[in-house]
């Protein structure tokens, strides 16, 4: 069993919380070191974080596109819409999308197309 601690600070109160995550694996200590297991866990949560942004920003889980290339195509467009502001240094994707939606030239400028 592997335990991994994460620390988070509340921006308003300044209170720091510690979250311990326990992982159970079938890999032996010869197959993977604790550092490798921790890296695997972090990689998994990076994917989950991306899914969370796509779902909360675009309600992806509620999408009724189920057949053909439509689900993959929409996921690609959503990734572009999330990735472009992030490349530009934005942390709050939803706020950036709202700001860019007010002026059709802004998203093109972020992509270097104007």
Buried (B, 14 or more C-beta within 10 A) or exposed (E): EBEBEEEEEEEEEEEEEEEEEEEEEEEEEEEBEEEEBBEBBEEEBEEEEBEEBBBEBBEBEEBEEEEEEEBEEBBEEBEEBBEBBEEEEBEEBBEBBEBBEEEEEBBEEBEEEE
